[in-house]
Amino acid sequence: MKRIRMQFAALALALLLSACASQSPAPQTPAEEPEPQTTLTGRIVSVQENTALLAGQEDGGLYSLSLDGIPWTLDGADFDPQDPAASGLPGGSLVGALATIAYAGGIMESYPMQLGGMESVSVTTAGFDNLCELYLTVLEDLWNTDSGLNSDITELGIDLSQTRLSQSEQAAVAWAFGQYTGLPPIQGTFEELAEQGYLTSEPLGDNPDGPQFWQWEDGCLFSIRETEEPVVFSLPAMETGTASTQYNGVRFDAEKWRSGLGAYIFSDCTAVSVDGFWNSYTIGSEAIS
């Protein structure tokens, strides 16, 4: 009988220990820490369908930004990027506004680059400037003027180095112009393109070291050059603004060049902005060679 009691006690103890073990909490695995949030600020240069092209301010990069799937704000208020006309943005467009993207992923090595793990986009009207859009319009107008000069090209040169645009803004305008023409853009000055072998030359006379005739057989160089001549504002037009209205002006020449005997020029062009909004430009004269 004593042996039975001992066996019963051992069995009860085993059952008790088993019950305690089943009620003890399972070991906790440490939670993964969220990726640190990073921000990037840039200027919206163009919008095509549901994608915005962003010229980075700090790093000089070029980014593709989707308008769908993430929350947008404008000056701190909820904002629908698909309907910018209802926002009061100058010109009713996102183009020219500064945007700050919060993201927690990496940067995809595409061109333009894409940001992974985008969480929000904050747009501000402060610092608005759509000069990129104006210059893109100038390039498109130049492309369509005397179009026979560039109708058969397979290479597209763009030189915006003599404008006030930043390096990333120049790259963004070049990319957008390439999308418009269907040709990959090649950025560079006349001298740089010549050094890279895009341009060819031959002597104009018997002296091989004398004046040269330059041409781009397969391409055309589009360029905009700002001049230092000031723009004179119309005082009656300025009186329509307020005391805080900011006016700015630019004077420039635009040219497409294929050879010494094949070029078209918009000379003495002027444009005026009101609070960073460049609406249109005027051409002083046009020339062909």
Secondary structure, 3 states (H helix, E strand, C coil): CHHHHHHHHHHHHHHHHHHHHHHCCCCCCCCCCCCCCEEEEEEEEEEECCEEEEEECCCCCEEEEECCCCCEEECCEECCCCCHHHHCCHHHCCCCCEEEEEECCCEECCCCEEECCEEEEEEECCCCCCHHHHHHHHHHHHHHCCHHHCCCCCEEEEEEEECCCCHHHHHHHHHHHHHHHCCCEEECCHHHHHHCCCCEEEECCCCCCCCEEEECCCEEEEEEEECCCCCCCCHHHHCCCCCCCCEEEEEEEEEEEEECCEEEEEEEEEEEEECCEEEEEECCEEEEC
